[in-house]
Amino acid sequence: MVDILQGGLILMRLVLFGLTLGLTLISFQAYSKRRTERLQYAFIGFAFLSMGVAVTNLTTQVGVSGGVGGTQLLYLQMAETVPFIVGFMMIYVSLYR
């Protein structure tokens, strides 16, 4: 039962990563057509969100596999929030600039 749930979780994370990459691609295409500052900030924001999802997936896999523990895992989890912070800041800038 646990194996099925872990497989489902991996599948959902892959879907999440695919969706973020899709948003990044769409925002890049929009920026390529109209080179505005707002679209540039949006593209950068979505790229950082995609990076955050990827790092979160890697950190989770490392933590589950027991590759690191304790303080090291905490540092990895802290580092995974940085792309999300930058990404959301850039999206906010794109909305209010």
C-alpha positions in Angstrom: 0.0 0.0 0.0 2.8 2.4 0.9 4.5 1.7 -2.5 1.3 2.6 -4.3 1.0 5.9 -2.4 4.7 6.7 -3.0 4.2 6.0 -6.7 1.2 8.3 -6.8 3.0 11.0 -5.0 5.9 10.8 -7.4 3.5 11.0 -10.3 1.7 14.0 -8.8 5.1 15.7 -8.3 6.0 15.1 -12.0 2.7 16.6 -13.1 3.3 19.6 -10.9 6.8 20.1 -12.4 5.3 19.7 -15.9 2.7 22.3 -15.1 5.3 24.8 -13.9 7.5 24.2 -16.9 4.4 24.7 -19.1 3.7 28.1 -17.4 7.4 29.0 -17.9 7.3 28.1 -21.6 4.0 30.1 -22.1 5.4 33.1 -20.3 8.6 32.9 -22.4 6.6 32.8 -25.6 4.6 35.8 -24.5 7.8 37.7 -23.7 9.3 36.7 -27.0 6.3 38.2 -28.9 6.1 41.4 -26.9 9.3 42.3 -25.1 7.8 44.3 -22.2 9.2 44.6 -18.8 6.2 43.1 -17.2 6.4 39.9 -19.3 10.1 39.7 -18.6 9.5 39.7 -14.8 6.7 37.2 -15.2 8.9 34.8 -17.2 11.7 35.1 -14.7 9.2 34.5 -11.8 7.8 31.4 -13.4 11.3 30.1 -14.1 12.2 30.5 -10.5 9.0 28.7 -9.4 9.9 25.8 -11.7 13.3 25.7 -10.1 11.7 25.7 -6.7 9.5 22.8 -7.6 12.5 20.9 -9.0 14.6 21.5 -5.9 11.7 20.6 -3.6 11.3 17.3 -5.4 15.1 16.6 -5.1 15.2 17.5 -1.5 12.2 15.3 -0.7 13.8 12.3 -2.5 17.1 12.8 -0.7 15.2 13.0 2.7 13.2 9.9 2.0 16.1 7.9 0.8 18.1 8.8 3.9 20.9 10.4 2.0 21.2 13.2 4.5 19.9 13.8 7.9 19.3 16.3 10.6 20.9 19.6 10.0 21.9 19.0 6.4 18.3 18.2 5.5 17.2 21.4 7.2 19.7 23.4 5.2 18.4 21.8 2.0 14.8 22.6 3.0 15.8 26.2 3.7 17.5 26.5 0.4 14.5 25.2 -1.5 12.4 28.2 -0.4 14.7 30.7 -2.0 13.6 30.1 -5.6 10.0 30.3 -4.4 10.6 33.7 -2.7 12.4 35.1 -5.8 9.8 33.7 -8.1 6.8 35.1 -6.3 8.5 38.4 -5.8 9.1 38.6 -9.6 5.5 37.8 -10.3 4.3 40.5 -7.9 6.7 43.0 -9.6 5.2 42.0 -13.0 1.7 42.6 -11.7 2.4 46.0 -10.1 5.0 47.5 -12.3 
